[in-house]
Structures are given as structure tokens and as C-alpha cells.
Amino acid sequence: MGRFLYLLNTVGTPKFIADPPRGHTITVVDQYEFERSDLDGVDGLLLSQHLDETHLGELRVTLAAFLDDGGTVSLNGPISKPFLDPPGAYHGLPTQAARDWLIEMDTLHPITRGVRAEDLSMRMGVIGFWARGYFEAPSNAVVLTRFAVSGKPADWVWRSPGGGALLVHPGNDIWGYAGDDTTARPFFAQFLDWAGAR
């Protein structure tokens, strides 16, 4: 099973971070108490959309080194102050219609195995929970999902030259879907499985 680190900067730990699926271990550390040594022996780092991006910018070298050392990072949310490269700047979709947020599956991948596009596109009868914008994917990235209308990438995985991996998800934290009664549910668990087995 994989060992992961979650940086906390909200009140309370999300349910599926406190009780991770499939026997994985997630250690929770306050963002402002994080030290480089917290990453020792860790397979992956989970970065929520709710973190202090200015502070993460101060950790840019440490985060890049973790990737270069073979670690995996899950990056979530519409980031306004980029602190890793990639992914660079976030772009909101200039949309006038909810259908522009519809998701389609792209590359078959262990993270998205069995996940259906309609369950990412719509949640509780509303389109747009999964993502409403994108980060440009590097040419060597593997695009997992796209926006059906524009073709812009939504979720993608990039391998660093040092052997690390970065999962970029431009919407709400992926662990927030782990309790859904749809095929979106295993996305987070399958990410942990994949990252823990790398």
C-alpha cells in the first residue's frame, strides 16, 4: 500500500483523507508546519485546492525536488499563483453554456479505469463540479480527460525527467468524490493505487 502526505489548511480533515481507501496511509501535516523531511519515505503528496499558494511558491524548490526524486504529486484546483512548472497558469473556460463543461474520456489509464464521463460531467444534477477550466498539458503529458466541446485538457499526468509524476486536476479535490454513488467514486482510490505502485 502507498504512503502519502496531505497538507492541511482548512478546518478539519476531509473524510477520505482521514480514512483513506484500500489500506493506503495518509499523514496529515499543517501546511505552515511542513518540512522537507516530512516527505521522507512518502510515495505521494496530496495538494488541495484550498492551500495557500503564496506559501507553496516558497516551497517550489522542495516540491520540484520531490518530483525529481521520483515522488508523485496530486495537484487540485484552479490555481491562481502557479508554484510548479508544469502546469503553469490556469485558464477558465470562456463559456456561456453549461455544456461547455461536459467531460469526455481520453487516454485509458489505471486512474480512470471504469470511470464514465457522464459521472464526471454531472454531479447531483449539476454540470461543472469536476472542472470549469484547464491547464495546458505539456507535449509529453498523458491527457486522461478533456472538455468535450473545446477539446481542452482537463485531467492529465506528466512524468518528470527524474521519474516523478504529477496528476493535474483543475477542479474540486478528487478525494471529495470518493463517497459518491457513481463511477467517479474510485478515481481517488485508483490514483492512490497507481501512485503507491509506481
Buried (B, 14 or more C-beta within 10 A) or exposed (E): EBBBBBBBEEEEEBEBBEEBBEEBBBEBBEBEEBEEEBBEEBBBBBBBBBBBBEBBEEBEEBBBBBBEEEBBBBBBBBBEEBBBEBBEEBEEBEBEEEEBBBBBBBBEBEBBEEBEBEBBBBBEEEBBBBBBBBBBBBEEBBBBBBBBBBEBBBBBBBBBEEEBBBBBBBBBBBBBBBEBEBBBBBBBBBBBBBBBEB
